Amino acid sequence: MDSSRFFTLKEARIGNNCPECYSNDSLEITFKQKLIETKLYKAITDETNCQLRCLNCEVQIFPIRWTDDIERVVDYHNRGLKMKQKSTKLKPMAWALLISSVVVLLVIVLFALGIL
């Protein structure tokens, strides 16, 4: 059940011309950050994703089609991006496994020393 998905950090409209339909003020840039979720933990990574989309012609603009002006605007927004800090949080199942393994290890050590 390992799953990874991206959550949105920032969306912004940019005033550049669309390389496909040449409309003005219809480009939207979306920055996303990767979230990994398993049965035992949930982690936010440093991996980010950037998508540029034209709202007028409903087309995703890939980086190969970006003009120099679009690249400068994307770099500007990327510099001002407030990313979530990289973190890992254990779920209750992981805590239960961790505590039970420590208890079992403690019982084995006490039994080996002859205390129990």
DRENPA-3360 file (N, C-alpha, C; in nm, 2 decimals, always signed):
BEGIN
1 = MDSSRFFT = +0.08/-0.12/+0.00/+0.00/+0.00/+0.00/+0.09/+0.13/+0.00 ~ +0.21/+0.11/-0.05/+0.29/+0.23/-0.06/+0.23/+0.32/-0.16 ~ +0.21/+0.45/-0.13/+0.16/+0.54/-0.22/+0.24/+0.67/-0.21 ~ +0.26/+0.73/-0.32/+0.32/+0.86/-0.33/+0.23/+0.95/-0.41 ~ +0.22/+1.07/-0.36/+0.14/+1.17/-0.43/+0.20/+1.31/-0.41 ~ +0.16/+1.40/-0.49/+0.21/+1.54/-0.48/+0.09/+1.63/-0.43 ~ +0.13/+1.72/-0.33/+0.03/+1.81/-0.29/+0.07/+1.95/-0.33 ~ -0.02/+2.04/-0.35/+0.00/+2.17/-0.41/+0.06/+2.27/-0.31;
9 = LKEARIGN = +0.17/+2.33/-0.34/+0.24/+2.43/-0.26/+0.19/+2.57/-0.30 ~ +0.19/+2.59/-0.43/+0.16/+2.73/-0.48/+0.10/+2.72/-0.62 ~ +0.00/+2.80/-0.64/-0.05/+2.82/-0.78/-0.05/+2.97/-0.81 ~ -0.01/+3.00/-0.93/+0.00/+3.15/-0.97/-0.03/+3.16/-1.12 ~ -0.10/+3.27/-1.15/-0.12/+3.31/-1.29/-0.01/+3.39/-1.33 ~ +0.04/+3.37/-1.45/+0.15/+3.45/-1.50/+0.11/+3.52/-1.63 ~ +0.16/+3.63/-1.66/+0.12/+3.72/-1.76/+0.19/+3.70/-1.90 ~ +0.25/+3.58/-1.92/+0.31/+3.56/-2.05/+0.22/+3.50/-2.15;
17 = NCPECYSN = +0.26/+3.51/-2.28/+0.18/+3.45/-2.38/+0.19/+3.30/-2.39 ~ +0.08/+3.24/-2.42/+0.09/+3.09/-2.43/+0.16/+3.05/-2.56 ~ +0.25/+2.96/-2.56/+0.32/+2.92/-2.68/+0.23/+2.85/-2.78 ~ +0.11/+2.80/-2.73/+0.02/+2.72/-2.82/-0.08/+2.81/-2.89 ~ -0.15/+2.89/-2.80/-0.27/+2.97/-2.86/-0.24/+3.12/-2.85 ~ -0.12/+3.16/-2.80/-0.08/+3.30/-2.79/-0.17/+3.39/-2.71 ~ -0.25/+3.34/-2.62/-0.34/+3.42/-2.54/-0.26/+3.48/-2.43 ~ -0.30/+3.59/-2.38/-0.23/+3.66/-2.27/-0.30/+3.64/-2.14;
25 = DSLEITFK = -0.23/+3.63/-2.03/-0.29/+3.61/-1.89/-0.37/+3.48/-1.88 ~ -0.33/+3.38/-1.95/-0.41/+3.25/-1.93/-0.32/+3.14/-1.88 ~ -0.19/+3.17/-1.85/-0.10/+3.06/-1.81/-0.11/+3.05/-1.66 ~ -0.11/+2.93/-1.61/-0.11/+2.91/-1.46/+0.00/+2.81/-1.43 ~ +0.08/+2.84/-1.33/+0.19/+2.76/-1.29/+0.15/+2.70/-1.15 ~ +0.18/+2.57/-1.14/+0.15/+2.50/-1.01/+0.28/+2.43/-0.96 ~ +0.31/+2.46/-0.84/+0.43/+2.39/-0.78/+0.37/+2.29/-0.68 ~ +0.43/+2.16/-0.68/+0.38/+2.06/-0.60/+0.50/+1.99/-0.53;
33 = QKLIETKL = +0.48/+1.94/-0.41/+0.58/+1.87/-0.33/+0.53/+1.72/-0.31 ~ +0.63/+1.63/-0.30/+0.60/+1.49/-0.29/+0.57/+1.44/-0.15 ~ +0.47/+1.36/-0.13/+0.43/+1.31/+0.00/+0.42/+1.15/-0.02 ~ +0.50/+1.08/+0.06/+0.50/+0.93/+0.06/+0.42/+0.88/+0.18 ~ +0.33/+0.79/+0.16/+0.25/+0.74/+0.27/+0.25/+0.58/+0.26 ~ +0.29/+0.52/+0.37/+0.29/+0.37/+0.38/+0.21/+0.34/+0.50 ~ +0.20/+0.21/+0.54/+0.13/+0.16/+0.65/+0.20/+0.21/+0.78 ~ +0.33/+0.23/+0.78/+0.40/+0.26/+0.90/+0.44/+0.41/+0.92;
41 = YKAITDET = +0.45/+0.48/+0.81/+0.49/+0.62/+0.82/+0.43/+0.71/+0.71 ~ +0.45/+0.84/+0.73/+0.41/+0.94/+0.63/+0.53/+1.03/+0.62 ~ +0.58/+1.06/+0.50/+0.70/+1.14/+0.49/+0.68/+1.24/+0.38 ~ +0.73/+1.36/+0.40/+0.74/+1.47/+0.31/+0.88/+1.48/+0.25 ~ +0.90/+1.47/+0.12/+1.03/+1.47/+0.07/+1.07/+1.61/+0.01 ~ +1.19/+1.62/-0.04/+1.24/+1.75/-0.10/+1.20/+1.76/-0.24 ~ +1.15/+1.65/-0.30/+1.12/+1.65/-0.44/+1.00/+1.74/-0.48 ~ +1.02/+1.83/-0.57/+0.91/+1.92/-0.62/+0.88/+1.90/-0.76;
49 = NCQLRCLN = +0.77/+1.94/-0.80/+0.72/+1.93/-0.94/+0.66/+2.06/-0.98 ~ +0.68/+2.10/-1.11/+0.63/+2.23/-1.16/+0.55/+2.20/-1.29 ~ +0.43/+2.24/-1.29/+0.35/+2.23/-1.41/+0.30/+2.36/-1.46 ~ +0.30/+2.38/-1.59/+0.25/+2.50/-1.65/+0.14/+2.46/-1.74 ~ +0.03/+2.53/-1.73/-0.09/+2.50/-1.80/-0.16/+2.62/-1.85 ~ -0.21/+2.61/-1.97/-0.29/+2.72/-2.03/-0.44/+2.70/-2.00 ~ -0.50/+2.80/-1.94/-0.64/+2.78/-1.91/-0.73/+2.81/-2.03 ~ -0.68/+2.88/-2.13/-0.76/+2.91/-2.25/-0.77/+2.79/-2.34;
57 = CEVQIFPI = -0.66/+2.73/-2.38/-0.66/+2.62/-2.47/-0.66/+2.48/-2.40 ~ -0.65/+2.48/-2.27/-0.66/+2.36/-2.19/-0.54/+2.26/-2.22 ~ -0.42/+2.32/-2.24/-0.31/+2.24/-2.27/-0.20/+2.25/-2.17 ~ -0.13/+2.14/-2.13/-0.02/+2.15/-2.04/+0.10/+2.19/-2.13 ~ +0.18/+2.29/-2.09/+0.30/+2.34/-2.16/+0.42/+2.27/-2.09 ~ +0.49/+2.19/-2.17/+0.60/+2.12/-2.12/+0.73/+2.21/-2.13 ~ +0.83/+2.19/-2.04/+0.94/+2.28/-2.04/+1.02/+2.29/-2.18 ~ +1.00/+2.20/-2.27/+1.07/+2.21/-2.40/+1.01/+2.33/-2.48;
65 = RWTDDIER = +0.88/+2.36/-2.45/+0.81/+2.47/-2.52/+0.82/+2.60/-2.45 ~ +0.88/+2.61/-2.34/+0.89/+2.74/-2.26/+0.98/+2.84/-2.34 ~ +0.94/+2.96/-2.34/+1.02/+3.07/-2.39/+1.12/+3.12/-2.28 ~ +1.21/+3.20/-2.32/+1.30/+3.26/-2.22/+1.23/+3.34/-2.11 ~ +1.12/+3.41/-2.16/+1.04/+3.49/-2.06/+0.97/+3.40/-1.96 ~ +0.91/+3.29/-2.01/+0.84/+3.20/-1.92/+0.94/+3.14/-1.82 ~ +1.06/+3.10/-1.87/+1.16/+3.04/-1.78/+1.20/+3.14/-1.67 ~ +1.22/+3.27/-1.70/+1.25/+3.37/-1.60/+1.14/+3.38/-1.50;
73 = VVDYHNRG = +1.02/+3.38/-1.54/+0.90/+3.39/-1.45/+0.90/+3.27/-1.36 ~ +0.92/+3.15/-1.41/+0.91/+3.03/-1.34/+1.03/+3.03/-1.23 ~ +1.15/+3.07/-1.27/+1.26/+3.08/-1.18/+1.23/+3.18/-1.07 ~ +1.16/+3.29/-1.10/+1.13/+3.39/-1.00/+1.03/+3.33/-0.90 ~ +0.93/+3.26/-0.94/+0.83/+3.20/-0.85/+0.90/+3.08/-0.77 ~ +0.99/+3.01/-0.84/+1.06/+2.90/-0.77/+1.15/+2.95/-0.65 ~ +1.21/+3.07/-0.67/+1.29/+3.13/-0.57/+1.21/+3.17/-0.45 ~ +1.09/+3.21/-0.47/+1.00/+3.26/-0.36/+0.91/+3.15/-0.30;
81 = LKMKQKST = +0.94/+3.03/-0.34/+0.86/+2.91/-0.30/+0.89/+2.88/-0.16 ~ +0.79/+2.86/-0.07/+0.80/+2.82/+0.07/+0.77/+2.67/+0.07 ~ +0.87/+2.59/+0.07/+0.85/+2.44/+0.07/+0.83/+2.39/+0.21 ~ +0.75/+2.29/+0.23/+0.74/+2.23/+0.36/+0.87/+2.16/+0.39 ~ +0.90/+2.16/+0.52/+1.03/+2.10/+0.56/+1.02/+1.94/+0.55 ~ +1.13/+1.88/+0.51/+1.14/+1.74/+0.50/+1.12/+1.68/+0.63 ~ +1.02/+1.58/+0.64/+0.99/+1.52/+0.77/+0.93/+1.38/+0.75 ~ +0.94/+1.31/+0.86/+0.88/+1.17/+0.86/+0.81/+1.16/+0.99;
89 = KLKPMAWA = +0.69/+1.11/+0.99/+0.60/+1.09/+1.10/+0.56/+0.94/+1.11 ~ +0.58/+0.88/+1.22/+0.54/+0.74/+1.24/+0.39/+0.73/+1.27 ~ +0.33/+0.63/+1.22/+0.19/+0.60/+1.24/+0.18/+0.51/+1.37 ~ +0.06/+0.50/+1.43/+0.04/+0.42/+1.55/+0.09/+0.27/+1.53 ~ +0.07/+0.22/+1.42/+0.12/+0.08/+1.40/+0.27/+0.07/+1.41 ~ +0.34/+0.17/+1.36/+0.49/+0.17/+1.37/+0.53/+0.18/+1.52 ~ +0.46/+0.27/+1.59/+0.49/+0.29/+1.73/+0.46/+0.16/+1.81 ~ +0.36/+0.09/+1.78/+0.33/-0.04/+1.85/+0.43/-0.14/+1.82;
97 = LLISSVVV = +0.48/-0.15/+1.70/+0.58/-0.25/+1.66/+0.71/-0.21/+1.73 ~ +0.75/-0.08/+1.74/+0.87/-0.04/+1.80/+0.87/-0.07/+1.95 ~ +0.76/-0.04/+2.02/+0.75/-0.06/+2.16/+0.75/-0.21/+2.20 ~ +0.67/-0.28/+2.12/+0.67/-0.43/+2.15/+0.80/-0.49/+2.12 ~ +0.88/-0.45/+2.02/+1.01/-0.51/+2.00/+1.11/-0.47/+2.11 ~ +1.10/-0.35/+2.17/+1.18/-0.31/+2.28/+1.14/-0.39/+2.40 ~ +1.02/-0.42/+2.43/+0.97/-0.50/+2.54/+1.02/-0.64/+2.53 ~ +1.01/-0.70/+2.41/+1.06/-0.84/+2.39/+1.21/-0.84/+2.41;
105 = LLVIVLFA = +1.28/-0.75/+2.36/+1.43/-0.74/+2.37/+1.47/-0.73/+2.52 ~ +1.40/-0.65/+2.59/+1.42/-0.63/+2.74/+1.40/-0.76/+2.81 ~ +1.29/-0.83/+2.78/+1.26/-0.96/+2.85/+1.37/-1.06/+2.81 ~ +1.42/-1.07/+2.69/+1.52/-1.16/+2.65/+1.65/-1.13/+2.73 ~ +1.69/-1.00/+2.74/+1.81/-0.97/+2.81/+1.79/-1.00/+2.96 ~ +1.68/-0.97/+3.02/+1.66/-1.00/+3.16/+1.66/-1.15/+3.19 ~ +1.61/-1.23/+3.10/+1.61/-1.38/+3.11/+1.75/-1.43/+3.09 ~ +1.83/-1.37/+3.00/+1.96/-1.42/+2.98/+2.05/-1.39/+3.10;
113 = LGIL = +2.02/-1.28/+3.17/+2.10/-1.24/+3.29/+2.06/-1.32/+3.41 ~ +1.95/-1.39/+3.40/+1.90/-1.47/+3.51/+1.81/-1.39/+3.61 ~ +1.77/-1.27/+3.58/+1.69/-1.19/+3.66/+1.55/-1.25/+3.66 ~ +1.50/-1.30/+3.55/+1.37/-1.35/+3.54/+1.37/-1.50/+3.55;
% end
